[in-house]
Amino acid sequence: MQFHATRSSASSQRTACAVIGIYEKGELSAAANALDQKSGGLIRRVIKRGDFSGKAGTVLPIAELPGTPAERALLVGLGARAGFGRKTYRRAVAGAVDWLARSGARDAIFYLSQEHIPEVDAYYAARFAAESVAATLYRIPDLKSGKKQPQAKLSRVGVAVGDKGELAPARRGLNDGQGIAAGMSLTRDLGNLPANVCTPTYLASRARQMARDHKLVRARILEEADIKRLKMGSFLSVTRGSEQPPKLIVIEYRGGKPSEAPVALVGKGITFDSGGISLKPGLGMDEMKYDMGGAASVFGAIEALATIGAKINVVGVVPSCENMPSGRATKPGDIVKSMSGKTIEVLNTDAEGRLILCDALTYSRKFKPRAVVDIATLTGACVIALGSHYSGLFSNDEGLAQDLDAAGRRADDRAWHMPIAEEYSEQLKSNFADMANIGGREAGAVTAACFLWKFTDGLRWAHLDIAGTAWLSGAKKGSTGRPVPLLVDWLLSQA
């Protein structure tokens, strides 16, 4: 898909389709008004007949607009003007793209971005448009036999701005939006693949492919023998029941100065989570292929940065394995030793994400990072607390937490700042080891974060629990690509 920014008026710009907004009660946007005048009042006549209400997200095509340079127009509902905001804008763009994908139009210009969107400037209006176009056109990797899904003919999209001074930020927004879209697509692809395809070995191969595709990206894969030499006993305890070999995947993006300390992203890469000996219920267990959502978001964030050409150094650390039951699997009550030297009593083998992450956090210290953010589909408790709308955000650094929270709000990929405190850590006490891997039923998302907190002394660290936001269930089952927008917005602000 090609994107471009333009400040040409709708009444003078040639295009296969002019995408114009209509508010409720028949109120025309500026671009709709310009085309209406040029066509002799055609748009107002359509609305007066009652053919279009302007309800948010609805669309109505007009095949011909005599007297205008547009081959066709697409009316898009913007809802009530007083309620028009970033979410309505995204919904309008998505509705328009959904229709365009089924039409014969090869190019289109969106004039929706010329409307006033509270707290959204030209950069974000353009970026959101690029992200929404890509998200709407995204298709799940097709492993079905038979006829493949037809590809949309739409190949070029323009985003209109109001004045010349907005062209530069809009172009930058389109560039960054395309990068974020590329990262989200990769994240969604990895998440949506079945666990018999997307294994730790497959993730390692995709990391190597990323390094071949981008000159500023390097990948290194540590095998099981390397992991043993590093004394990652906690990580290795999770993989004992699986036939799939574990991988510690390290991806470095070097877009900043050589002397600049990197940001470390640590992603949970459990490619399938059966729960191990603490076996999960069978219903819905297929969705545990998404338990590598944290790893997938690290891949996606680095893909986005490399596509954008961001001037920052980032290292991704992805511990990846399966959690399976077998005669060799770790048992409840077993005690394992982490890379840090701390011992852990494994009371529940289904609390495995923290066991691989704690060793990866320790490993990330070798890069001397200026900040470390781990991302994980860590706890069902976070889903109960926040649902599917907000990711859980925990941190030992108030400034870092505020920066991530602000990035999520800017990117429409929100997180909620949750507490960590010594009182919750008391729940992790063990009679037999330095700590237990679970802290009981109460505050499960918090005690999981507190477990990781114990391995971050001296680090500026944050933890994102994305168990509720990484994928959707039900009829729309599939990976969401979150929290790639949040991560990339934050990283761009640090560049």
C-alpha distance (Angstrom), angle and dihedral (degrees) to the residues before:
residue distance angle dihedral
M1 . . .
Q2 3.81 . .
F3 3.79 120.1 .
H4 3.78 130.2 -167.3
A5 3.79 137.4 172.8
T6 3.80 122.0 -129.6
R7 3.78 137.8 178.0
S8 3.81 95.9 -164.8
S9 3.79 116.8 127.7
A10 3.79 118.6 -105.6
S11 3.80 87.9 -122.6
S12 3.83 92.5 61.0
Q13 3.83 106.7 29.4
R14 3.82 117.8 98.9
T15 3.80 113.9 -137.7
A16 3.78 141.1 146.2
C17 3.80 88.7 -121.3
A18 3.79 133.0 12.7
V19 3.80 110.0 -154.5
I20 3.80 107.6 -151.7
G21 3.79 133.2 175.2
I22 3.80 129.4 -122.3
Y23 3.79 121.3 -169.7
E24 3.78 123.7 -147.7
K25 3.83 117.9 -78.2
G26 3.80 88.7 36.9
E27 3.80 96.8 -72.8
L28 3.80 109.7 160.9
S29 3.79 124.1 -138.6
A30 3.82 117.3 -128.5
A31 3.83 92.6 -97.4
A32 3.81 92.4 46.1
N33 3.79 89.9 50.5
A34 3.82 91.6 51.0
L35 3.82 92.6 51.4
D36 3.80 91.3 43.5
Q37 3.80 91.1 56.5
K38 3.81 91.9 45.5
S39 3.83 91.5 50.7
G40 3.77 95.5 47.7
G41 3.79 97.7 -103.3
L42 3.83 96.7 -50.4
I43 3.81 95.4 141.1
R44 3.80 94.0 50.2
R45 3.80 90.2 49.6
V46 3.83 90.3 53.2
I47 3.79 90.6 51.3
K48 3.80 93.6 43.8
R49 3.81 89.8 56.2
G50 3.81 87.8 59.5
D51 3.80 95.1 -114.4
F52 3.80 93.6 130.1
S53 3.79 130.5 32.2
G54 3.81 101.8 -174.6
K55 3.80 91.9 -122.8
A56 3.81 109.4 166.2
G57 3.79 113.5 -86.2
T58 3.81 97.3 7.7
V59 3.82 119.4 124.9
L60 3.79 137.4 -159.2
P61 3.82 123.1 -175.2
I62 3.80 122.3 -144.6
A63 3.79 108.3 -155.7
E64 3.80 96.2 -154.6
L65 3.79 136.4 18.6
P66 3.84 107.2 -169.2
G67 3.78 114.1 -145.9
T68 3.80 94.8 21.7
P69 3.83 131.2 99.3
A70 3.84 91.8 -126.4
E71 3.80 117.2 98.6
R72 3.79 89.6 -150.6
A73 3.78 139.2 -8.8
L74 3.76 131.6 -137.6
L75 3.78 116.6 -151.1
V76 3.81 110.9 -149.7
G77 3.79 123.5 -166.7
L78 3.81 115.3 -122.9
G79 3.80 97.5 -179.5
A80 3.80 121.2 -137.9
R81 3.79 112.5 -7.8
A82 3.81 91.1 -132.4
G83 3.81 90.5 57.1
F84 3.79 97.9 43.5
G85 3.81 110.0 124.4
R86 3.77 144.0 135.0
K87 3.81 95.5 -63.0
T88 3.80 93.1 49.6
Y89 3.79 89.0 46.3
R90 3.81 92.2 52.8
R91 3.79 90.4 46.1
A92 3.80 90.7 51.1
V93 3.80 92.6 50.3
A94 3.80 91.4 47.9
G95 3.80 92.1 49.1
A96 3.79 90.9 50.5
V97 3.81 93.5 48.2
D98 3.79 91.5 48.6
W99 3.82 89.2 57.9
L100 3.81 94.1 41.3
A101 3.81 90.8 52.8
R102 3.81 88.8 60.1
S103 3.80 94.4 43.6
G104 3.78 130.9 77.8
A105 3.82 93.2 -114.1
R106 3.79 113.3 127.0
D107 3.79 95.7 -172.8
A108 3.79 137.7 21.9
I109 3.78 139.9 -179.7
F110 3.79 119.4 -141.5
Y111 3.80 113.7 -146.2
L112 3.81 92.4 175.8
S113 3.81 89.1 92.8
Q114 3.82 90.0 66.1
E115 3.80 90.6 68.0
H116 3.79 120.0 94.6
I117 3.81 108.5 -96.7
P118 3.82 111.8 -174.1
E119 3.83 112.9 -116.2
V120 3.81 92.0 -0.2
D121 3.81 120.0 110.0
A122 3.81 129.3 -167.6
Y123 3.81 91.8 -85.9
Y124 3.80 95.0 55.4
A125 3.82 94.1 38.6
A126 3.79 89.3 57.3
R127 3.81 93.7 40.8
F128 3.79 93.1 49.8
A129 3.82 89.4 49.1
A130 3.81 92.5 53.6
E131 3.81 91.7 46.2
S132 3.82 92.9 47.3
V133 3.80 93.4 48.1
A134 3.81 91.5 51.7
A135 3.82 93.9 43.4
T136 3.81 91.8 51.6
L137 3.81 93.0 47.9
Y138 3.81 93.2 45.6
R139 3.81 115.0 117.8
I140 3.81 125.6 -164.0
P141 3.83 112.0 -112.8
D142 3.80 101.9 -84.1
L143 3.80 113.0 -129.1
K144 3.81 93.5 158.6
S145 3.78 120.7 117.0
G146 3.78 119.8 -122.6
K147 3.78 130.7 32.7
K148 3.80 116.4 9.3
Q149 3.79 123.5 -132.0
P150 3.81 112.8 -87.0
Q151 3.79 116.2 -110.0
A152 3.78 120.0 -122.0
K153 3.80 115.8 -108.7
L154 3.80 90.8 -141.8
S155 3.80 106.9 110.7
R156 3.81 107.0 152.1
V157 3.80 128.5 49.6
G158 3.78 128.1 -177.0
V159 3.79 125.4 -159.8
A160 3.79 115.6 -154.3
V161 3.82 123.9 -143.2
G162 3.77 130.7 -165.3
D163 3.79 102.4 -123.5
K164 3.80 142.1 9.7
G165 3.81 94.0 -100.9
E166 3.80 90.1 64.1
L167 3.81 95.5 56.2
A168 3.81 96.5 83.3
P169 3.83 96.5 48.9
A170 3.82 90.2 43.4
R171 3.80 91.0 53.4
R172 3.78 90.0 49.2
G173 3.80 89.3 48.5
L174 3.80 91.4 52.1
N175 3.80 90.9 49.3
D176 3.80 93.0 49.6
G177 3.79 91.8 41.7
Q178 3.78 91.7 54.4
G179 3.80 89.4 50.1
I180 3.80 92.5 50.1
A181 3.81 89.7 46.1
A182 3.82 90.5 52.7
G183 3.80 90.0 50.1
M184 3.79 93.1 47.5
S185 3.80 91.3 49.1
L186 3.80 90.8 53.1
T187 3.81 91.1 47.3
R188 3.79 91.4 49.4
D189 3.80 92.9 46.4
L190 3.80 92.3 52.3
G191 3.79 92.3 46.8
N192 3.79 95.5 46.1
L193 3.80 95.8 50.7
P194 3.81 114.3 98.2
A195 3.79 118.4 -104.1
N196 3.80 92.4 -112.8
V197 3.82 87.7 62.5
C198 3.80 102.7 32.5
T199 3.80 98.9 56.1
P200 3.82 126.2 151.2
T201 3.81 87.3 -94.6
Y202 3.81 90.2 53.2
L203 3.81 91.6 50.5
A204 3.81 88.7 51.5
S205 3.80 90.5 52.3
R206 3.81 91.0 50.7
A207 3.81 89.9 52.0
R208 3.80 89.9 53.7
Q209 3.81 89.5 47.7
M210 3.80 90.3 52.6
A211 3.80 89.5 53.3
R212 3.81 90.0 51.7
D213 3.80 91.4 48.9
H214 3.82 97.0 49.2
K215 3.79 124.3 43.8
L216 3.83 92.8 -153.0
V217 3.82 93.0 55.1
R218 3.79 125.2 85.4
A219 3.79 126.8 -176.1
R220 3.78 131.1 -160.0
I221 3.79 124.5 -177.3
L222 3.81 120.4 -156.0
E223 3.80 113.4 -156.9
E224 3.80 128.5 -148.5
A225 3.81 92.5 -88.0
D226 3.83 89.8 53.2
I227 3.80 90.6 48.8
K228 3.80 90.2 51.8
R229 3.82 90.9 50.3
L230 3.81 88.4 53.8
K231 3.83 87.9 54.3
M232 3.79 93.4 -125.2
G233 3.78 93.1 163.3
S234 3.79 93.6 157.3
F235 3.83 92.8 54.6
L236 3.80 92.4 44.7
S237 3.81 92.3 50.3
V238 3.81 89.7 67.1
T239 3.81 96.3 52.0
R240 3.80 97.3 47.6
G241 3.81 95.0 98.1
S242 3.81 95.8 49.7
E243 3.80 131.9 88.8
Q244 3.81 89.0 -150.4
P245 3.81 113.3 92.6
P246 3.82 115.4 -122.1
K247 3.79 121.9 -118.0
L248 3.79 132.0 -158.4
I249 3.79 102.4 -153.0
V250 3.80 119.4 -161.1
I251 3.82 118.5 -170.8
E252 3.80 119.4 -178.7
Y253 3.80 124.2 -165.1
R254 3.79 111.1 -165.7
G255 3.78 107.0 -169.2
G256 3.80 97.1 131.2
K257 3.77 134.4 65.7
P258 3.82 115.0 -57.0
S259 3.80 90.5 -119.9
E260 3.80 94.1 51.2
A261 3.81 116.7 108.3
P262 3.81 111.5 -121.3
V263 3.75 131.4 -124.6
A264 3.80 111.1 -120.4
L265 3.81 121.9 -140.5
V266 3.80 114.4 -166.8
G267 3.81 116.0 -166.1
K268 3.79 129.8 -167.8
G269 3.80 107.0 -124.5
I270 3.81 107.0 -172.4
T271 3.81 99.0 150.7
F272 3.80 90.9 -167.6
D273 3.79 128.3 8.2
S274 3.79 116.5 -162.8
G275 3.79 89.9 164.5
G276 3.79 90.5 -110.5
I277 3.82 115.0 -125.0
S278 3.85 86.9 -14.4
L279 3.80 85.6 65.5
K280 3.79 119.5 -158.3
P281 3.81 121.9 -126.6
G282 3.80 112.3 -88.3
L283 3.81 95.6 -123.1
G284 3.79 109.1 94.5
M285 3.79 94.2 -0.3
D286 3.83 89.1 127.9
E287 3.80 87.3 72.7
M288 3.79 89.6 66.0
K289 3.79 86.9 86.8
Y290 3.82 82.2 80.5
D291 3.80 91.7 62.6
M292 3.79 88.0 99.0
G293 3.82 90.4 63.8
G294 3.81 91.4 116.2
A295 3.80 91.3 53.7
A296 3.80 90.7 45.9
S297 3.81 90.7 52.7
V298 3.82 90.8 52.5
F299 3.80 88.9 52.7
G300 3.79 89.9 47.1
A301 3.79 95.5 48.0
I302 3.81 92.3 51.3
E303 3.82 91.4 45.2
A304 3.82 88.0 52.8
L305 3.82 93.9 48.6
A306 3.81 91.7 48.3
T307 3.81 91.6 48.6
I308 3.80 91.5 48.8
G309 3.81 94.3 42.1
A310 3.81 92.5 -129.5
K311 3.80 116.3 -169.0
I312 3.79 98.7 -126.3
N313 3.80 138.4 96.5
V314 3.79 116.0 -122.2
V315 3.79 131.2 172.8
G316 3.78 121.1 -161.4
V317 3.82 118.2 -154.6
V318 3.80 114.3 -167.8
P319 3.82 121.0 179.9
S320 3.80 104.7 -164.0
C321 3.80 132.7 -173.4
E322 3.80 143.5 118.1
N323 3.81 125.1 -96.8
M324 3.80 106.2 -139.8
P325 3.82 138.0 156.5
S326 3.79 120.5 -117.1
G327 3.79 141.2 130.0
R328 3.82 88.0 -81.8
A329 3.80 96.5 47.3
T330 3.78 123.4 117.4
K331 3.82 111.6 -95.0
P332 3.80 129.9 -142.8
G333 3.79 106.2 -91.0
D334 3.81 95.3 32.1
I335 3.80 116.4 131.8
V336 3.81 120.2 -139.9
K337 3.79 133.1 -175.0
S338 3.80 119.7 -128.7
M339 3.80 126.8 -144.3
S340 3.81 88.1 -102.8
G341 3.81 90.4 59.5
K342 3.81 93.9 -110.9
T343 3.80 115.4 131.3
I344 3.80 122.9 -133.3
E345 3.79 130.6 -159.5
V346 3.81 106.8 -143.9
L347 3.80 102.8 -143.2
N348 3.80 94.0 164.1
T349 3.83 122.5 25.4
D350 3.83 89.3 -158.9
A351 3.80 88.8 69.1
E352 3.80 87.6 72.8
G353 3.79 103.3 127.4
R354 3.79 93.0 74.4
L355 3.82 89.4 49.7
I356 3.80 93.1 60.8
L357 3.80 94.5 36.9
C358 3.80 96.1 54.0
D359 3.82 91.0 59.9
A360 3.81 91.5 44.2
L361 3.82 90.3 51.8
T362 3.79 89.5 52.4
Y363 3.81 90.5 48.0
S364 3.84 91.3 50.8
R365 3.83 89.3 65.9
K366 3.82 90.0 76.1
F367 3.82 88.6 72.4
K368 3.83 92.4 55.2
P369 3.83 91.1 -132.4
R370 3.78 123.0 -161.3
A371 3.81 88.5 -141.7
V372 3.80 136.6 3.1
V373 3.79 124.6 -151.3
D374 3.77 120.6 -176.7
I375 3.80 120.3 -161.2
A376 3.78 122.2 -161.2
T377 3.78 145.5 157.2
L378 3.77 83.1 -130.8
T379 3.80 113.7 152.6
G380 3.77 141.5 20.9
A381 3.80 84.5 -150.3
C382 3.81 89.4 70.4
V383 3.81 89.6 55.1
I384 3.81 89.8 52.7
A385 3.81 90.8 48.7
L386 3.81 100.6 43.5
G387 3.81 107.8 11.9
S388 3.79 117.8 -150.8
H389 3.80 98.5 -45.1
Y390 3.82 106.4 71.5
S391 3.79 130.3 36.0
G392 3.79 115.8 -137.1
L393 3.82 113.7 -107.4
F394 3.80 121.8 -160.3
S395 3.80 127.5 170.4
N396 3.78 145.1 164.4
D397 3.83 89.6 -145.3
E398 3.80 119.9 65.4
G399 3.81 94.0 -159.1
L400 3.81 92.5 52.4
A401 3.80 91.1 47.7
Q402 3.80 91.5 51.3
D403 3.81 91.8 48.8
L404 3.80 92.3 51.3
D405 3.79 91.8 45.1
A406 3.82 90.8 51.6
A407 3.81 91.6 47.6
G408 3.79 90.3 52.5
R409 3.79 91.4 51.9
R410 3.81 92.7 48.2
A411 3.80 91.6 47.2
D412 3.83 96.7 43.6
D413 3.81 87.0 -120.8
R414 3.77 98.6 111.6
A415 3.80 131.6 -164.4
W416 3.80 130.2 -169.5
H417 3.80 119.1 -133.9
M418 3.81 107.8 -123.5
P419 3.84 128.2 -172.5
I420 3.78 131.7 -102.1
A421 3.79 118.7 -171.8
E422 3.79 142.2 154.7
E423 3.80 90.2 -107.3
Y424 3.81 89.3 66.9
S425 3.81 91.8 44.3
E426 3.81 88.2 62.0
Q427 3.81 86.9 72.0
L428 3.83 89.5 64.7
K429 3.80 95.8 61.4
S430 3.82 117.6 129.2
N431 3.79 130.4 -164.6
F432 3.80 90.9 -145.8
A433 3.84 108.6 34.5
D434 3.79 140.9 26.3
M435 3.80 89.2 -89.5
A436 3.79 144.1 -14.0
N437 3.80 122.1 -117.0
I438 3.81 94.0 -126.8
G439 3.78 133.1 43.4
G440 3.78 104.3 -160.1
R441 3.79 133.2 -92.9
E442 3.80 99.3 -57.9
A443 3.83 119.0 88.0
G444 3.81 92.0 -5.9
A445 3.81 95.6 170.3
V446 3.81 90.5 49.5
T447 3.81 96.2 48.3
A448 3.82 89.9 48.1
A449 3.80 89.1 54.1
C450 3.82 90.0 45.9
F451 3.80 89.4 54.1
L452 3.83 89.6 57.2
W453 3.81 90.5 42.7
K454 3.82 88.5 64.6
F455 3.83 88.9 67.6
T456 3.82 97.7 49.8
D457 3.80 105.7 73.5
G458 3.80 108.1 150.1
L459 3.83 93.9 11.2
R460 3.80 128.7 110.5
W461 3.78 93.5 -129.8
A462 3.77 140.1 175.7
H463 3.78 132.1 178.3
L464 3.82 125.9 -152.3
D465 3.80 115.5 -160.5
I466 3.81 103.5 -158.5
A467 3.81 98.7 171.5
G468 3.81 90.5 121.0
T469 3.80 99.4 38.6
A470 3.82 107.1 39.4
W471 3.80 95.7 78.3
L472 3.79 143.9 7.0
S473 3.79 126.3 -127.9
G474 3.79 131.0 -151.4
A475 3.80 125.8 34.1
K476 3.81 91.3 -13.9
K477 3.81 94.4 47.2
G478 3.78 111.3 163.3
S479 3.77 146.8 96.0
T480 3.81 116.6 -65.2
G481 3.81 98.6 -155.7
R482 3.79 90.8 -124.4
P483 3.01 137.0 175.4
V484 3.83 92.2 23.7
P485 3.86 93.4 97.2
L486 3.82 91.5 51.8
L487 3.80 93.8 46.4
V488 3.80 95.2 46.4
D489 3.81 93.7 45.3
W490 3.79 89.0 52.4
L491 3.81 93.8 45.5
L492 3.81 92.0 48.4
S493 3.80 88.9 52.2
Q494 3.82 88.6 53.6
A495 3.82 94.7 47.4
